[in-house]
Amino acid sequence: MIQYALNFAFGCFGFALLFNLWRIFRAPGVITRVLALDTMVINVIAILVLYGISTHSGVYFEAALLFAMTGFVSTVAYCKFVLRGDIIE
């Protein structure tokens, strides 16, 4: 039963990634693209955790944590660049 739930979750997050890609390419502004990239990072983290559950491996959970930290820093850097035009002060 858990395998059916994992397959369904993989499909849902896969569709969410496709919708995020569509939003990145068709967004009207830069802010919307940054939000779509941030949501894409969250979906990739979810896929990594689901894959870790399906393979019974803890390495993917650590990879998800590293990806979350990198995604947070990149989102902050994008927003700072959009607001000020410069990342390093």
mmCIF file as gemmi writes it, N, C-alpha and C atoms, coordinates in Angstrom:
data_model
loop_
_atom_site.group_PDB
_atom_site.id
_atom_site.type_symbol
_atom_site.label_atom_id
_atom_site.label_alt_id
_atom_site.label_comp_id
_atom_site.label_asym_id
_atom_site.label_entity_id
_atom_site.label_seq_id
_atom_site.pdbx_PDB_ins_code
_atom_site.Cartn_x
_atom_site.Cartn_y
_atom_site.Cartn_z
_atom_site.occupancy
_atom_site.B_iso_or_equiv
_atom_site.pdbx_formal_charge
_atom_site.auth_seq_id
_atom_site.auth_asym_id
_atom_site.pdbx_PDB_model_num
ATOM 1 N N . MET Axp A 1 ? 0.81 -1.195 0 1 0 ? 1 A 1
ATOM 2 C CA . MET Axp A 1 ? 0 0 0 1 0 ? 1 A 1
ATOM 3 C C . MET Axp A 1 ? 0.854 1.26 0 1 0 ? 1 A 1
ATOM 4 N N . ILE Axp A 2 ? 1.982 1.216 0.721 1 0 ? 2 A 1
ATOM 5 C CA . ILE Axp A 2 ? 2.847 2.39 0.775 1 0 ? 2 A 1
ATOM 6 C C . ILE Axp A 2 ? 3.445 2.684 -0.603 1 0 ? 2 A 1
ATOM 7 N N . GLN Axp A 3 ? 3.648 1.65 -1.396 1 0 ? 3 A 1
ATOM 8 C CA . GLN Axp A 3 ? 4.219 1.856 -2.728 1 0 ? 3 A 1
ATOM 9 C C . GLN Axp A 3 ? 3.249 2.626 -3.623 1 0 ? 3 A 1
ATOM 10 N N . TYR Axp A 4 ? 1.958 2.356 -3.484 1 0 ? 4 A 1
ATOM 11 C CA . TYR Axp A 4 ? 0.971 3.115 -4.261 1 0 ? 4 A 1
ATOM 12 C C . TYR Axp A 4 ? 0.957 4.582 -3.838 1 0 ? 4 A 1
ATOM 13 N N . ALA Axp A 5 ? 1.057 4.814 -2.546 1 0 ? 5 A 1
ATOM 14 C CA . ALA Axp A 5 ? 1.076 6.195 -2.056 1 0 ? 5 A 1
ATOM 15 C C . ALA Axp A 5 ? 2.342 6.922 -2.521 1 0 ? 5 A 1
ATOM 16 N N . LEU Axp A 6 ? 3.482 6.23 -2.512 1 0 ? 6 A 1
ATOM 17 C CA . LEU Axp A 6 ? 4.721 6.846 -2.985 1 0 ? 6 A 1
ATOM 18 C C . LEU Axp A 6 ? 4.644 7.156 -4.477 1 0 ? 6 A 1
ATOM 19 N N . ASN Axp A 7 ? 4.104 6.234 -5.259 1 0 ? 7 A 1
ATOM 20 C CA . ASN Axp A 7 ? 3.971 6.488 -6.696 1 0 ? 7 A 1
ATOM 21 C C . ASN Axp A 7 ? 3.039 7.668 -6.977 1 0 ? 7 A 1
ATOM 22 N N . PHE Axp A 8 ? 1.948 7.75 -6.229 1 0 ? 8 A 1
ATOM 23 C CA . PHE Axp A 8 ? 1.029 8.868 -6.387 1 0 ? 8 A 1
ATOM 24 C C . PHE Axp A 8 ? 1.708 10.187 -6.018 1 0 ? 8 A 1
ATOM 25 N N . ALA Axp A 9 ? 2.475 10.183 -4.931 1 0 ? 9 A 1
ATOM 26 C CA . ALA Axp A 9 ? 3.177 11.396 -4.501 1 0 ? 9 A 1
ATOM 27 C C . ALA Axp A 9 ? 4.247 11.796 -5.507 1 0 ? 9 A 1
ATOM 28 N N . PHE Axp A 10 ? 4.978 10.814 -6.047 1 0 ? 10 A 1
ATOM 29 C CA . PHE Axp A 10 ? 5.96 11.123 -7.091 1 0 ? 10 A 1
ATOM 30 C C . PHE Axp A 10 ? 5.291 11.773 -8.297 1 0 ? 10 A 1
ATOM 31 N N . GLY Axp A 11 ? 4.144 11.245 -8.691 1 0 ? 11 A 1
ATOM 32 C CA . GLY Axp A 11 ? 3.416 11.821 -9.822 1 0 ? 11 A 1
ATOM 33 C C . GLY Axp A 11 ? 2.943 13.239 -9.551 1 0 ? 11 A 1
ATOM 34 N N . CYS Axp A 12 ? 2.423 13.464 -8.352 1 0 ? 12 A 1
ATOM 35 C CA . CYS Axp A 12 ? 1.94 14.811 -7.998 1 0 ? 12 A 1
ATOM 36 C C . CYS Axp A 12 ? 3.074 15.819 -7.982 1 0 ? 12 A 1
ATOM 37 N N . PHE Axp A 13 ? 4.189 15.459 -7.364 1 0 ? 13 A 1
ATOM 38 C CA . PHE Axp A 13 ? 5.306 16.396 -7.304 1 0 ? 13 A 1
ATOM 39 C C . PHE Axp A 13 ? 5.976 16.55 -8.667 1 0 ? 13 A 1
ATOM 40 N N . GLY Axp A 14 ? 5.915 15.519 -9.507 1 0 ? 14 A 1
ATOM 41 C CA . GLY Axp A 14 ? 6.417 15.648 -10.875 1 0 ? 14 A 1
ATOM 42 C C . GLY Axp A 14 ? 5.594 16.648 -11.674 1 0 ? 14 A 1
ATOM 43 N N . PHE Axp A 15 ? 4.265 16.555 -11.551 1 0 ? 15 A 1
ATOM 44 C CA . PHE Axp A 15 ? 3.403 17.542 -12.218 1 0 ? 15 A 1
ATOM 45 C C . PHE Axp A 15 ? 3.642 18.942 -11.668 1 0 ? 15 A 1
ATOM 46 N N . ALA Axp A 16 ? 3.866 19.044 -10.373 1 0 ? 16 A 1
ATOM 47 C CA . ALA Axp A 16 ? 4.141 20.348 -9.777 1 0 ? 16 A 1
ATOM 48 C C . ALA Axp A 16 ? 5.434 20.937 -10.326 1 0 ? 16 A 1
ATOM 49 N N . LEU Axp A 17 ? 6.447 20.093 -10.527 1 0 ? 17 A 1
ATOM 50 C CA . LEU Axp A 17 ? 7.687 20.583 -11.129 1 0 ? 17 A 1
ATOM 51 C C . LEU Axp A 17 ? 7.47 21.066 -12.555 1 0 ? 17 A 1
ATOM 52 N N . LEU Axp A 18 ? 6.652 20.345 -13.306 1 0 ? 18 A 1
ATOM 53 C CA . LEU Axp A 18 ? 6.355 20.784 -14.676 1 0 ? 18 A 1
ATOM 54 C C . LEU Axp A 18 ? 5.613 22.115 -14.683 1 0 ? 18 A 1
ATOM 55 N N . PHE Axp A 19 ? 4.668 22.273 -13.767 1 0 ? 19 A 1
ATOM 56 C CA . PHE Axp A 19 ? 3.949 23.546 -13.681 1 0 ? 19 A 1
ATOM 57 C C . PHE Axp A 19 ? 4.875 24.678 -13.254 1 0 ? 19 A 1
ATOM 58 N N . ASN Axp A 20 ? 5.835 24.379 -12.382 1 0 ? 20 A 1
ATOM 59 C CA . ASN Axp A 20 ? 6.811 25.395 -11.993 1 0 ? 20 A 1
ATOM 60 C C . ASN Axp A 20 ? 7.681 25.802 -13.174 1 0 ? 20 A 1
ATOM 61 N N . LEU Axp A 21 ? 8.118 24.835 -13.954 1 0 ? 21 A 1
ATOM 62 C CA . LEU Axp A 21 ? 8.899 25.167 -15.148 1 0 ? 21 A 1
ATOM 63 C C . LEU Axp A 21 ? 8.096 26.028 -16.112 1 0 ? 21 A 1
ATOM 64 N N . TRP Axp A 22 ? 6.832 25.682 -16.279 1 0 ? 22 A 1
ATOM 65 C CA . TRP Axp A 22 ? 5.977 26.479 -17.152 1 0 ? 22 A 1
ATOM 66 C C . TRP Axp A 22 ? 5.862 27.909 -16.621 1 0 ? 22 A 1
ATOM 67 N N . ARG Axp A 23 ? 5.739 28.036 -15.303 1 0 ? 23 A 1
ATOM 68 C CA . ARG Axp A 23 ? 5.596 29.371 -14.702 1 0 ? 23 A 1
ATOM 69 C C . ARG Axp A 23 ? 6.892 30.167 -14.817 1 0 ? 23 A 1
ATOM 70 N N . ILE Axp A 24 ? 8.03 29.502 -14.748 1 0 ? 24 A 1
ATOM 71 C CA . ILE Axp A 24 ? 9.307 30.198 -14.895 1 0 ? 24 A 1
ATOM 72 C C . ILE Axp A 24 ? 9.437 30.775 -16.3 1 0 ? 24 A 1
ATOM 73 N N . PHE Axp A 25 ? 9.033 30.018 -17.297 1 0 ? 25 A 1
ATOM 74 C CA . PHE Axp A 25 ? 9.184 30.489 -18.675 1 0 ? 25 A 1
ATOM 75 C C . PHE Axp A 25 ? 8.092 31.469 -19.092 1 0 ? 25 A 1
ATOM 76 N N . ARG Axp A 26 ? 6.924 31.393 -18.499 1 0 ? 26 A 1
ATOM 77 C CA . ARG Axp A 26 ? 5.803 32.232 -18.921 1 0 ? 26 A 1
ATOM 78 C C . ARG Axp A 26 ? 5.408 33.301 -17.906 1 0 ? 26 A 1
ATOM 79 N N . ALA Axp A 27 ? 6.253 33.566 -16.924 1 0 ? 27 A 1
ATOM 80 C CA . ALA Axp A 27 ? 5.908 34.521 -15.87 1 0 ? 27 A 1
ATOM 81 C C . ALA Axp A 27 ? 5.979 35.956 -16.398 1 0 ? 27 A 1
ATOM 82 N N . PRO Axp A 28 ? 5.077 36.812 -15.922 1 0 ? 28 A 1
ATOM 83 C CA . PRO Axp A 28 ? 5.092 38.204 -16.389 1 0 ? 28 A 1
ATOM 84 C C . PRO Axp A 28 ? 6.208 39.039 -15.79 1 0 ? 28 A 1
ATOM 85 N N . GLY Axp A 29 ? 6.719 38.674 -14.623 1 0 ? 29 A 1
ATOM 86 C CA . GLY Axp A 29 ? 7.74 39.49 -13.987 1 0 ? 29 A 1
ATOM 87 C C . GLY Axp A 29 ? 8.815 38.658 -13.316 1 0 ? 29 A 1
ATOM 88 N N . VAL Axp A 30 ? 9.847 39.354 -12.865 1 0 ? 30 A 1
ATOM 89 C CA . VAL Axp A 30 ? 10.976 38.682 -12.244 1 0 ? 30 A 1
ATOM 90 C C . VAL Axp A 30 ? 10.598 38.103 -10.882 1 0 ? 30 A 1
ATOM 91 N N . ILE Axp A 31 ? 9.781 38.818 -10.137 1 0 ? 31 A 1
ATOM 92 C CA . ILE Axp A 31 ? 9.391 38.35 -8.802 1 0 ? 31 A 1
ATOM 93 C C . ILE Axp A 31 ? 8.644 37.018 -8.897 1 0 ? 31 A 1
ATOM 94 N N . THR Axp A 32 ? 7.791 36.891 -9.878 1 0 ? 32 A 1
ATOM 95 C CA . THR Axp A 32 ? 7.045 35.642 -10.057 1 0 ? 32 A 1
ATOM 96 C C . THR Axp A 32 ? 7.987 34.496 -10.412 1 0 ? 32 A 1
ATOM 97 N N . ARG Axp A 33 ? 9.022 34.789 -11.175 1 0 ? 33 A 1
ATOM 98 C CA . ARG Axp A 33 ? 10.004 33.754 -11.512 1 0 ? 33 A 1
ATOM 99 C C . ARG Axp A 33 ? 10.793 33.315 -10.282 1 0 ? 33 A 1
ATOM 100 N N . VAL Axp A 34 ? 11.138 34.264 -9.424 1 0 ? 34 A 1
ATOM 101 C CA . VAL Axp A 34 ? 11.853 33.918 -8.199 1 0 ? 34 A 1
ATOM 102 C C . VAL Axp A 34 ? 10.976 33.045 -7.304 1 0 ? 34 A 1
ATOM 103 N N . LEU Axp A 35 ? 9.705 33.386 -7.188 1 0 ? 35 A 1
ATOM 104 C CA . LEU Axp A 35 ? 8.787 32.567 -6.395 1 0 ? 35 A 1
ATOM 105 C C . LEU Axp A 35 ? 8.62 31.174 -6.989 1 0 ? 35 A 1
ATOM 106 N N . ALA Axp A 36 ? 8.577 31.086 -8.317 1 0 ? 36 A 1
ATOM 107 C CA . ALA Axp A 36 ? 8.467 29.774 -8.963 1 0 ? 36 A 1
ATOM 108 C C . ALA Axp A 36 ? 9.723 28.946 -8.716 1 0 ? 36 A 1
ATOM 109 N N . LEU Axp A 37 ? 10.891 29.578 -8.742 1 0 ? 37 A 1
ATOM 110 C CA . LEU Axp A 37 ? 12.124 28.842 -8.436 1 0 ? 37 A 1
ATOM 111 C C . LEU Axp A 37 ? 12.151 28.364 -6.993 1 0 ? 37 A 1
ATOM 112 N N . ASP Axp A 38 ? 11.672 29.186 -6.076 1 0 ? 38 A 1
ATOM 113 C CA . ASP Axp A 38 ? 11.621 28.783 -4.677 1 0 ? 38 A 1
ATOM 114 C C . ASP Axp A 38 ? 10.659 27.612 -4.48 1 0 ? 38 A 1
ATOM 115 N N . THR Axp A 39 ? 9.532 27.655 -5.137 1 0 ? 39 A 1
ATOM 116 C CA . THR Axp A 39 ? 8.58 26.541 -5.056 1 0 ? 39 A 1
ATOM 117 C C . THR Axp A 39 ? 9.158 25.294 -5.705 1 0 ? 39 A 1
ATOM 118 N N . MET Axp A 40 ? 9.942 25.477 -6.747 1 0 ? 40 A 1
ATOM 119 C CA . MET Axp A 40 ? 10.588 24.345 -7.403 1 0 ? 40 A 1
ATOM 120 C C . MET Axp A 40 ? 11.593 23.677 -6.454 1 0 ? 40 A 1
ATOM 121 N N . VAL Axp A 41 ? 12.312 24.473 -5.688 1 0 ? 41 A 1
ATOM 122 C CA . VAL Axp A 41 ? 13.246 23.921 -4.703 1 0 ? 41 A 1
ATOM 123 C C . VAL Axp A 41 ? 12.492 23.099 -3.662 1 0 ? 41 A 1
ATOM 124 N N . ILE Axp A 42 ? 11.36 23.59 -3.217 1 0 ? 42 A 1
ATOM 125 C CA . ILE Axp A 42 ? 10.566 22.856 -2.232 1 0 ? 42 A 1
ATOM 126 C C . ILE Axp A 42 ? 10.075 21.531 -2.814 1 0 ? 42 A 1
ATOM 127 N N . ASN Axp A 43 ? 9.667 21.533 -4.074 1 0 ? 43 A 1
ATOM 128 C CA . ASN Axp A 43 ? 9.213 20.292 -4.704 1 0 ? 43 A 1
ATOM 129 C C . ASN Axp A 43 ? 10.356 19.296 -4.882 1 0 ? 43 A 1
ATOM 130 N N . VAL Axp A 44 ? 11.547 19.777 -5.205 1 0 ? 44 A 1
ATOM 131 C CA . VAL Axp A 44 ? 12.696 18.878 -5.341 1 0 ? 44 A 1
ATOM 132 C C . VAL Axp A 44 ? 13.066 18.282 -3.988 1 0 ? 44 A 1
ATOM 133 N N . ILE Axp A 45 ? 12.961 19.08 -2.928 1 0 ? 45 A 1
ATOM 134 C CA . ILE Axp A 45 ? 13.206 18.556 -1.585 1 0 ? 45 A 1
ATOM 135 C C . ILE Axp A 45 ? 12.21 17.443 -1.261 1 0 ? 45 A 1
ATOM 136 N N . ALA Axp A 46 ? 10.951 17.644 -1.609 1 0 ? 46 A 1
ATOM 137 C CA . ALA Axp A 46 ? 9.936 16.619 -1.361 1 0 ? 46 A 1
ATOM 138 C C . ALA Axp A 46 ? 10.23 15.35 -2.154 1 0 ? 46 A 1
ATOM 139 N N . ILE Axp A 47 ? 10.677 15.496 -3.389 1 0 ? 47 A 1
ATOM 140 C CA . ILE Axp A 47 ? 11.003 14.318 -4.197 1 0 ? 47 A 1
ATOM 141 C C . ILE Axp A 47 ? 12.201 13.58 -3.619 1 0 ? 47 A 1
ATOM 142 N N . LEU Axp A 48 ? 13.196 14.324 -3.131 1 0 ? 48 A 1
ATOM 143 C CA . LEU Axp A 48 ? 14.34 13.667 -2.495 1 0 ? 48 A 1
ATOM 144 C C . LEU Axp A 48 ? 13.923 12.888 -1.251 1 0 ? 48 A 1
ATOM 145 N N . VAL Axp A 49 ? 13.057 13.467 -0.442 1 0 ? 49 A 1
ATOM 146 C CA . VAL Axp A 49 ? 12.59 12.771 0.759 1 0 ? 49 A 1
ATOM 147 C C . VAL Axp A 49 ? 11.774 11.534 0.381 1 0 ? 49 A 1
ATOM 148 N N . LEU Axp A 50 ? 10.919 11.659 -0.609 1 0 ? 50 A 1
ATOM 149 C CA . LEU Axp A 50 ? 10.137 10.497 -1.056 1 0 ? 50 A 1
ATOM 150 C C . LEU Axp A 50 ? 11.035 9.392 -1.591 1 0 ? 50 A 1
ATOM 151 N N . TYR Axp A 51 ? 12.073 9.765 -2.325 1 0 ? 51 A 1
ATOM 152 C CA . TYR Axp A 51 ? 12.995 8.757 -2.844 1 0 ? 51 A 1
ATOM 153 C C . TYR Axp A 51 ? 13.762 8.092 -1.71 1 0 ? 51 A 1
ATOM 154 N N . GLY Axp A 52 ? 14.11 8.87 -0.683 1 0 ? 52 A 1
ATOM 155 C CA . GLY Axp A 52 ? 14.756 8.283 0.486 1 0 ? 52 A 1
ATOM 156 C C . GLY Axp A 52 ? 13.858 7.3 1.206 1 0 ? 52 A 1
ATOM 157 N N . ILE Axp A 53 ? 12.566 7.61 1.263 1 0 ? 53 A 1
ATOM 158 C CA . ILE Axp A 53 ? 11.618 6.684 1.88 1 0 ? 53 A 1
ATOM 159 C C . ILE Axp A 53 ? 11.494 5.405 1.054 1 0 ? 53 A 1
ATOM 160 N N . SER Axp A 54 ? 11.446 5.557 -0.268 1 0 ? 54 A 1
ATOM 161 C CA . SER Axp A 54 ? 11.246 4.378 -1.114 1 0 ? 54 A 1
ATOM 162 C C . SER Axp A 54 ? 12.48 3.475 -1.166 1 0 ? 54 A 1
ATOM 163 N N . THR Axp A 55 ? 13.68 4.04 -0.995 1 0 ? 55 A 1
ATOM 164 C CA . THR Axp A 55 ? 14.891 3.221 -1.032 1 0 ? 55 A 1
ATOM 165 C C . THR Axp A 55 ? 15.416 2.844 0.349 1 0 ? 55 A 1
ATOM 166 N N . HIS Axp A 56 ? 14.753 3.329 1.403 1 0 ? 56 A 1
ATOM 167 C CA . HIS Axp A 56 ? 15.16 3.054 2.788 1 0 ? 56 A 1
ATOM 168 C C . HIS Axp A 56 ? 16.596 3.495 3.044 1 0 ? 56 A 1
ATOM 169 N N . SER Axp A 57 ? 16.933 4.681 2.534 1 0 ? 57 A 1
ATOM 170 C CA . SER Axp A 57 ? 18.282 5.208 2.696 1 0 ? 57 A 1
ATOM 171 C C . SER Axp A 57 ? 18.223 6.587 3.346 1 0 ? 57 A 1
ATOM 172 N N . GLY Axp A 58 ? 19.118 6.837 4.287 1 0 ? 58 A 1
ATOM 173 C CA . GLY Axp A 58 ? 19.139 8.121 4.97 1 0 ? 58 A 1
ATOM 174 C C . GLY Axp A 58 ? 19.957 9.182 4.258 1 0 ? 58 A 1
ATOM 175 N N . VAL Axp A 59 ? 20.677 8.79 3.229 1 0 ? 59 A 1
ATOM 176 C CA . VAL Axp A 59 ? 21.525 9.74 2.511 1 0 ? 59 A 1
ATOM 177 C C . VAL Axp A 59 ? 20.68 10.803 1.816 1 0 ? 59 A 1
ATOM 178 N N . TYR Axp A 60 ? 19.528 10.428 1.326 1 0 ? 60 A 1
ATOM 179 C CA . TYR Axp A 60 ? 18.69 11.369 0.595 1 0 ? 60 A 1
ATOM 180 C C . TYR Axp A 60 ? 18.064 12.42 1.517 1 0 ? 60 A 1
ATOM 181 N N . PHE Axp A 61 ? 17.897 12.078 2.782 1 0 ? 61 A 1
ATOM 182 C CA . PHE Axp A 61 ? 17.397 13.065 3.73 1 0 ? 61 A 1
ATOM 183 C C . PHE Axp A 61 ? 18.446 14.138 3.99 1 0 ? 61 A 1
ATOM 184 N N . GLU Axp A 62 ? 19.706 13.723 4.083 1 0 ? 62 A 1
ATOM 185 C CA . GLU Axp A 62 ? 20.787 14.689 4.241 1 0 ? 62 A 1
ATOM 186 C C . GLU Axp A 62 ? 20.931 15.547 2.996 1 0 ? 62 A 1
ATOM 187 N N . ALA Axp A 63 ? 20.777 14.931 1.838 1 0 ? 63 A 1
ATOM 188 C CA . ALA Axp A 63 ? 20.837 15.7 0.587 1 0 ? 63 A 1
ATOM 189 C C . ALA Axp A 63 ? 19.693 16.702 0.525 1 0 ? 63 A 1
ATOM 190 N N . ALA Axp A 64 ? 18.533 16.328 1.023 1 0 ? 64 A 1
ATOM 191 C CA . ALA Axp A 64 ? 17.394 17.254 1.04 1 0 ? 64 A 1
ATOM 192 C C . ALA Axp A 64 ? 17.672 18.44 1.958 1 0 ? 64 A 1
ATOM 193 N N . LEU Axp A 65 ? 18.309 18.193 3.1 1 0 ? 65 A 1
ATOM 194 C CA . LEU Axp A 65 ? 18.662 19.289 3.999 1 0 ? 65 A 1
ATOM 195 C C . LEU Axp A 65 ? 19.669 20.236 3.356 1 0 ? 65 A 1
ATOM 196 N N . LEU Axp A 66 ? 20.664 19.691 2.693 1 0 ? 66 A 1
ATOM 197 C CA . LEU Axp A 66 ? 21.641 20.537 1.998 1 0 ? 66 A 1
ATOM 198 C C . LEU Axp A 66 ? 20.984 21.334 0.88 1 0 ? 66 A 1
ATOM 199 N N . PHE Axp A 67 ? 20.089 20.703 0.163 1 0 ? 67 A 1
ATOM 200 C CA . PHE Axp A 67 ? 19.386 21.39 -0.922 1 0 ? 67 A 1
ATOM 201 C C . PHE Axp A 67 ? 18.487 22.486 -0.365 1 0 ? 67 A 1
ATOM 202 N N . ALA Axp A 68 ? 17.894 22.255 0.804 1 0 ? 68 A 1
ATOM 203 C CA . ALA Axp A 68 ? 17.046 23.272 1.425 1 0 ? 68 A 1
ATOM 204 C C . ALA Axp A 68 ? 17.865 24.492 1.829 1 0 ? 68 A 1
ATOM 205 N N . MET Axp A 69 ? 19.037 24.261 2.397 1 0 ? 69 A 1
ATOM 206 C CA . MET Axp A 69 ? 19.886 25.395 2.778 1 0 ? 69 A 1
ATOM 207 C C . MET Axp A 69 ? 20.358 26.173 1.555 1 0 ? 69 A 1
ATOM 208 N N . THR Axp A 70 ? 20.757 25.462 0.522 1 0 ? 70 A 1
ATOM 209 C CA . THR Axp A 70 ? 21.195 26.124 -0.707 1 0 ? 70 A 1
ATOM 210 C C . THR Axp A 70 ? 20.043 26.884 -1.357 1 0 ? 70 A 1
ATOM 211 N N . GLY Axp A 71 ? 18.869 26.301 -1.361 1 0 ? 71 A 1
ATOM 212 C CA . GLY Axp A 71 ? 17.707 26.964 -1.936 1 0 ? 71 A 1
ATOM 213 C C . GLY Axp A 71 ? 17.326 28.223 -1.187 1 0 ? 71 A 1
ATOM 214 N N . PHE Axp A 72 ? 17.427 28.187 0.144 1 0 ? 72 A 1
ATOM 215 C CA . PHE Axp A 72 ? 17.106 29.372 0.935 1 0 ? 72 A 1
ATOM 216 C C . PHE Axp A 72 ? 18.085 30.501 0.641 1 0 ? 72 A 1
ATOM 217 N N . VAL Axp A 73 ? 19.368 30.187 0.614 1 0 ? 73 A 1
ATOM 218 C CA . VAL Axp A 73 ? 20.38 31.216 0.351 1 0 ? 73 A 1
ATOM 219 C C . VAL Axp A 73 ? 20.224 31.779 -1.052 1 0 ? 73 A 1
ATOM 220 N N . SER Axp A 74 ? 19.937 30.938 -2.02 1 0 ? 74 A 1
ATOM 221 C CA . SER Axp A 74 ? 19.774 31.435 -3.395 1 0 ? 74 A 1
ATOM 222 C C . SER Axp A 74 ? 18.516 32.291 -3.527 1 0 ? 74 A 1
ATOM 223 N N . THR Axp A 75 ? 17.451 31.955 -2.833 1 0 ? 75 A 1
ATOM 224 C CA . THR Axp A 75 ? 16.241 32.775 -2.878 1 0 ? 75 A 1
ATOM 225 C C . THR Axp A 75 ? 16.493 34.145 -2.261 1 0 ? 75 A 1
ATOM 226 N N . VAL Axp A 76 ? 17.209 34.171 -1.148 1 0 ? 76 A 1
ATOM 227 C CA . VAL Axp A 76 ? 17.541 35.452 -0.523 1 0 ? 76 A 1
ATOM 228 C C . VAL Axp A 76 ? 18.426 36.278 -1.444 1 0 ? 76 A 1
ATOM 229 N N . ALA Axp A 77 ? 19.388 35.643 -2.1 1 0 ? 77 A 1
ATOM 230 C CA . ALA Axp A 77 ? 20.267 36.366 -3.019 1 0 ? 77 A 1
ATOM 231 C C . ALA Axp A 77 ? 19.492 36.908 -4.218 1 0 ? 77 A 1
ATOM 232 N N . TYR Axp A 78 ? 18.575 36.116 -4.783 1 0 ? 78 A 1
ATOM 233 C CA . TYR Axp A 78 ? 17.758 36.597 -5.907 1 0 ? 78 A 1
ATOM 234 C C . TYR Axp A 78 ? 16.918 37.801 -5.496 1 0 ? 78 A 1
ATOM 235 N N . CYS Axp A 79 ? 16.29 37.702 -4.331 1 0 ? 79 A 1
ATOM 236 C CA . CYS Axp A 79 ? 15.439 38.807 -3.872 1 0 ? 79 A 1
ATOM 237 C C . CYS Axp A 79 ? 16.252 40.063 -3.6 1 0 ? 79 A 1
ATOM 238 N N . LYS Axp A 80 ? 17.421 39.892 -3.019 1 0 ? 80 A 1
ATOM 239 C CA . LYS Axp A 80 ? 18.278 41.039 -2.762 1 0 ? 80 A 1
ATOM 240 C C . LYS Axp A 80 ? 18.736 41.673 -4.072 1 0 ? 80 A 1
ATOM 241 N N . PHE Axp A 81 ? 19.028 40.854 -5.069 1 0 ? 81 A 1
ATOM 242 C CA . PHE Axp A 81 ? 19.435 41.38 -6.367 1 0 ? 81 A 1
ATOM 243 C C . PHE Axp A 81 ? 18.29 42.125 -7.037 1 0 ? 81 A 1
ATOM 244 N N . VAL Axp A 82 ? 17.082 41.604 -6.927 1 0 ? 82 A 1
ATOM 245 C CA . VAL Axp A 82 ? 15.929 42.262 -7.544 1 0 ? 82 A 1
ATOM 246 C C . VAL Axp A 82 ? 15.642 43.594 -6.859 1 0 ? 82 A 1
ATOM 247 N N . LEU Axp A 83 ? 15.744 43.622 -5.539 1 0 ? 83 A 1
ATOM 248 C CA . LEU Axp A 83 ? 15.427 44.844 -4.802 1 0 ? 83 A 1
ATOM 249 C C . LEU Axp A 83 ? 16.503 45.922 -4.936 1 0 ? 83 A 1
ATOM 250 N N . ARG Axp A 84 ? 17.767 45.536 -4.849 1 0 ? 84 A 1
ATOM 251 C CA . ARG Axp A 84 ? 18.843 46.527 -4.808 1 0 ? 84 A 1
ATOM 252 C C . ARG Axp A 84 ? 19.697 46.58 -6.066 1 0 ? 84 A 1
ATOM 253 N N . GLY Axp A 85 ? 19.697 45.534 -6.845 1 0 ? 85 A 1
ATOM 254 C CA . GLY Axp A 85 ? 20.532 45.505 -8.043 1 0 ? 85 A 1
ATOM 255 C C . GLY Axp A 85 ? 21.955 45.039 -7.774 1 0 ? 85 A 1
ATOM 256 N N . ASP Axp A 86 ? 22.253 44.732 -6.519 1 0 ? 86 A 1
ATOM 257 C CA . ASP Axp A 86 ? 23.585 44.286 -6.146 1 0 ? 86 A 1
ATOM 258 C C . ASP Axp A 86 ? 23.447 43.313 -4.992 1 0 ? 86 A 1
ATOM 259 N N . ILE Axp A 87 ? 24.23 42.257 -5.012 1 0 ? 87 A 1
ATOM 260 C CA . ILE Axp A 87 ? 24.121 41.247 -3.969 1 0 ? 87 A 1
ATOM 261 C C . ILE Axp A 87 ? 25.071 41.574 -2.82 1 0 ? 87 A 1
ATOM 262 N N . ILE Axp A 88 ? 26.3 41.923 -3.15 1 0 ? 88 A 1
ATOM 263 C CA . ILE Axp A 88 ? 27.3 42.201 -2.14 1 0 ? 88 A 1
ATOM 264 C C . ILE Axp A 88 ? 27.323 43.701 -1.86 1 0 ? 88 A 1
ATOM 265 N N . GLU Axp A 89 ? 27.222 44.047 -0.589 1 0 ? 89 A 1
ATOM 266 C CA . GLU Axp A 89 ? 27.2 45.471 -0.229 1 0 ? 89 A 1
ATOM 267 C C . GLU Axp A 89 ? 28.585 45.985 0.029 1 0 ? 89 A 1
